């Protein structure tokens, strides 16, 4: 089964250490039980016990230390990090968040040419340290150009750091905080490391009302030497964006974990509850919503897993991951919202109850599209790839499944962040022509309609300045890339034709929905409206297929997993 089930976690791992980490993490949460997790969430208690467990088992050190700095069992392996991401998201976003922020904090450190501080980082990880990423500011958000954190040069060649950072997770307990700023009197950007225990570091406050500590911190003439400088100039700028390239990918996995736990709770409740002398799951509309939620969740995971293959295979000559990574952040997380919306209509009032994981899921699923750049920011990035994706395909060797036990060294040597519009992609038709399914055929007609729109009635100058117009166009484009990677991975994971066709049933509906939204824009022209309507297609109906998926893959999940009380 492609979905995580902690009670039967028999995933194939290439090494015993990875299996041990996942099994021990699952055991930690199951032994704590749902009541304890919910109590800590309601009381907003700092997750010291979780961090103590992580430190004792050396988990962050094993998963987040490149082999060069840690040893034989340590490596930065995106495939196994996906597994850990999913497990943490399954049990609670708060646990995932401290891991995610540590990853962001480590980015500028592992990308730095400063070798002594990298060895120090490895030592701190081994001691159980967590890390923080000091990028955003209260007045400027993630507008890096306007950063006011400043290093002031001193006569002896050192610096004094002055300024504030805002919305910085882990900044209360981090071993090091990677801090972005500028060098006074120059145009140089700079990354430097600070320690929250230093007397010149002020922890101002927690800016959120949750278990997480998301800090505002201030540096008051904090002394900085070359030993704390991570990068300067263009390298510092690239480190900030390349770190986000690494970190944003994890958000989709948190959504996958959250939705999977919510799915189990929903089916357990609905299949056991009788209304009007019927089980809730006897009602046709419930079956449709649950099947749709299941298909969307499987699609989320298939896409995110396949995106990891491209990420791990990336090089300076193959940067296709720069499309797929923001899609994991943007598309997978918004699909997560769709899944929770569908499940909530099934679980109904039960989803509000304080002893349900669903209560957390309904709240937390909304956060993920809004972190590491909003959906709009990531869509603006994605649109840059549209012309080459559709009209200038290049030839690449086929990317295999990348579950091998190697260090993902390219992640910390991604290089300059320019030239996105020059990145080439392989021909998406290779995937779409490899399957012969009714709804894939309908979807291919819709893709052809989108290409005609781009060729015959591309946005005019005013429309290109209307971000809402471009956002809808981007949604249409991302559906094509989303479906492409899903098809590629369906073969790798032996997903049956029934489920793949069920996935493309909602893909057809979504493409029609966005085409109609573009048609309805007040600025759309008559020609654009005509071409949009060519994309409004009905899925190929197959009630028997839907019933097979419902009975064999969705309803059969009843009782498959329930968290220890």
Secondary structure, DSSP 8 states (H G I E B T S, - for coil): --S--GGG-----SSHHHHHHHHHHHHHHHHHHHHHHHHHHHHT---HHHHHHHHHHTHHHHHHS-HHHH-TT----HHHHHHHHHHHHHH-HHHHHHHHHHHHHHHHHHT-S-HHHHHHHHHHHHTT--EEEE--BTTTBT-GGG---EEEE-TTS-EEEEEEEEEEETTTT-SEEEEEEEETTS--EEEEEE-TTSTTEEEEEE-SSSSS-EEEEEEEEEEE-GGGEEEETHHHHHHHHHHHHHHHHHHHHHHHHHHHHHHHHHHHHHTT-EETTEEGGGSHHHHHHHHHHHHHHHHHHHHHHHHHHHHHT-BTTB-THHHHHHHIIIIIHHHHHHHHHHHHHHHGGGGG-TT-HHHHHHHHHHHHTTSSS-HHHHHHHHHTTHHHHHH-----------------GGGG-------GGG-----THHHHTT---HHHHHHHHHHHHHHHHHHHS---HHHHT-HHHHHHHHHHHHHHHHHHHHHHHHHHTT--HHHHHHHHHHHHHHHHHHHHHHHHSTT--HHHHHHHHTT-------HHHHHHHIIIIIGGGTTT-----
